[in-house]
Amino acid sequence: MRAIWSGSIGFGLVNIPVKLFSATKSSSLDLHMLDKHDNAKIRYARINENTGKEVAWGDIVKGYKYNDDYVVLSDEDFEKVAPEKNKTISIDQFIELDKIDTTYYDTPYYLEPTKGGERAYVLLREALKKAGKVAIGSYVMRTKETLCLLKAQEDMLLLIKIRFPEEIRDYGDLNIPKAAEVKDAELKMALSLINQLTPKKFVISKYKDTYDGELMKIIELKAKGKSIPKPHFKIVHNKTKDLMAQLKASLDDKKKKAS
């Protein structure tokens, strides 16, 4: 794997040099956008809106519109903003993981210690395990400040990028029911369905992305000039609006599949 950021973790006065690696990868098929007339690939161009001409990457700069004009920013300007955050994941506090709503979770990354940081890395990892807590910190990557948590996971420190509160939209304008009459019998039946679908042990590896596999079968058939059979799928609508009847039918259906 190739590191996407290098710097250090600031743990009090302890400095832990680390490299950051992406923990995720795309599992989707690589589909291209084509011109339907000749199957030529579509190319995106960077066009100057004044001249209509394409602009080379080397001639592109970043700017902020200020008082109807643009202030152009160089790489040096970005480096002058909180320079310590460009190279340090600064730990601010430690909390229990369940104190953070999952709405704030974004992207996971792997942290690897670089030469000289191994002992301090292991110390922080083991201390987090013993305390049963995660570290909250921040750093700057690609000209953007990032809020994150550090979590001990097996023999590694995992960094999870988390969103700032201002990045979460308010849902106050949505029509969300604050209260509705729920009968005790309906709640009991819903709990029975939940318990029936609760495994003794959750194994996430049982879940596989099967959509791409099915799509690949269609691609292979088309490549061979074969016809693709029409899918037989019908949405079954509930014959009754009675919640109890729907829940009971769900339980009965699960029992049949299990037998």
N, C-alpha and C positions, 0 to 999 in steps of 0.2 A: 504493500500500500504506500501511497505517497502522502506525506504530511501536507496539510493545507494551512497550518499556522504553527509557529514556534515561539516560545516565550517561557514564562515561568508562572508557578502558582505562589501567590503571596500568602503564607500561613503564619500570621503574626510576624515575627522577625525571621522566620524560616523561609528560604527561597528554594523552590523545587523546579528545576529546569525541565520542561516537557515539550512534546510535540503533539499536535492535534490531528486526528485522522477521522474521516467520515465513517460512521458506523452503518450507514445504509447504502443501498444501491437499488436502481430501478429494475423491476422484474417484468416490465412491459415490453412488447415487441417493438422493434425500431421501425416505425412507420414513417414514410416520407410523403410530403405534399407534392403532388404532380399536376401538371397541366393535362386536363382530360383529353385534349386533342392529340397529343403526341407522347404522353407519359414522361415529358421532360421535368426534371426536378425544379421546384420553385426556389429561387434564390432571393434572400432578403438583402436589400441594399440600404445604405445609410445616405440619405439624400439631403442636401442643403436646400432648405425651403425657399431661399431667395434665388438661387441660381438653377435649382433643379438638377444639379450635378451630384454624382456620387462622391462621398468624402472618405478618404483613406483612414484606417484606424489610427495611424500616427498623427493625424491632424485633428483628432477629436479631443476636446478638453471638457472639464466639468465646470458648470457655472450656476450661480444662484441669482434669480431675478430680484433686484433690489431697486426700488424707486424707478420702475419702468426701464431699467437697464440691467445688464448682466455683470456680476462680479465673477471673474474667472478664478478658479482655485487650482493650484498646482499640488503635486504629491507632497511637497515640502510644507504647504499650508495645512494639509491633513495631519502630518506628523507633528506639527506644533500644538495641536489640540490634545490636551491631556496625554502627553507622550508616554507616561508610565502605563496607561491603559492599553497602549498599542503592543506592549510586551509582557504585561502582567495580568493574570487572572487574580484579581484582588478579592480575597474572602472577607465578607463583611460580618456574617453571622452564621450560626448553626441552628437548625430546626429539625423537627420530626418531618418525615416525608409527607405524611398525611395532612400536614398543615397547608400544603399547596394544592389548590384545585387543579384537576387535570386539564381544564380549559386553557391554562397557561403553558402547558407542555408544547414544545415545538420539535426540535431535532436532536437526536443523540449523536455523540462523538466519543471516540476512544482517546484516552490520554496515555501517552507512553513517556516514561522518564528518559531523559538524555543523560549522557555520561556525567557522573558525579551526583545525580539526583536520586539514585535508586533507594538509598536508606531512608531519606526524607519522604519519598513517595510511599514506601511501605508503611512508614510511621503514620502518615495521614490516613492511609487506607485502613489500617488496623484500628486506629483511634475512632474513625467514623463507624466501623463495625461495632466496636465496644460500646460507643455512646448511643448507637441506634439512631443516628442523625445524619443529615446531609448538610453540605456547606452551600451557602448562597454567596455568589460573587458576580463580578462583571469584568468585561474586557472589551477591547475594540478589535474588530476584524472587518476588513474591506470597508473602511470609513464609516462603520456603523457600530455604535455601542450595543453590546449584547449582555443581557442578563442571563445567568446560568445557575445550575446547581451541580455540585459534585457529589457523586454517590459511589460508595464501595460496592462493587459487583464482582463476586468471586475473587479472583486475584488481580483485579483491575480497578482503576478509577474511571468511572464513566462521567462524562460531562453532558448534561442535557440543557440545551438552549431553551429558555423560557421567555414568554412574552411579557412586556411591560404592561401594567394595568391600562394605560392609555391605548394600547393596541387591541383591547377587547371591546367589541361593540356593545352598546347598551341595547337590551332587547325590550325596553319599556313600551315601544310602539307596536309590538307584536300582540296578537290576540291570544294570550295564554290564559287558560282558565285558572283562576286563583282558588276556586272551590267548586266542588260538584258533589252531588249526593252519591256516595258509594255505600252499597249495602254490605253488611257484615258477611253475608253468605258469598257475595261476589269477591270480597277481599280474601276470604278463606280459600275459595276456589283458585284465585289468581296465585296465592301463595303455594298451593298444591302443585300448580303447573311450574312455578319457579323451582320448587324442590325437586320435581321430576326431571327438570333439565339441568340440575346442578350436579356435576360429576364429583366423584370422591376425590379425584386429583385432576387439576386442570393441566393439560399438556398442549401448549400453543402450537407445537410442531405438527399436530394433526390437521391444522388448517393450511390448505394449499391454494395458490392462485390457479384455478382451473380454466378461467376465461381465455387466457392466452393460448392454452393447449387446444381448446375447442376452435379458436380463431385460426390456429396454425393448420388444423385439419381442413378447414375451408380454403385456406390459401393453397395448400397442396393439391386439393381437388381442382381448383381453378387453374393452377399451373399445368395440370395434366389435361385440361380441357374437358373435365368431367362435370356433369350437372350436379348441383347441390340440392339435396332433398329439402323440401319445405319443412320448417320446424312445426311440430304439433304441440302447441302450448295454449292453454286456455285458462284465463283468470276465473277462478271460482268465486262467485259472490255469495256472501252469507244470505241464506234465505230468511233469516230472522235478525232483528236488531236487539234481541234479548241477550245481554251480556252473559248471563248465567248459562244460557244455552250454548253460546259460542265457546265459553271456557270449558264447559263439560265436553263438548265435541272435540276440543283441542286435547284434553286429557285422554279421551277415548282413543284418539288418533295416535297419540304417542304410545299408549299401551299396546295397540295393534302392531306398531312398527317394532316395538321392543320384544314382542312374543315371536 
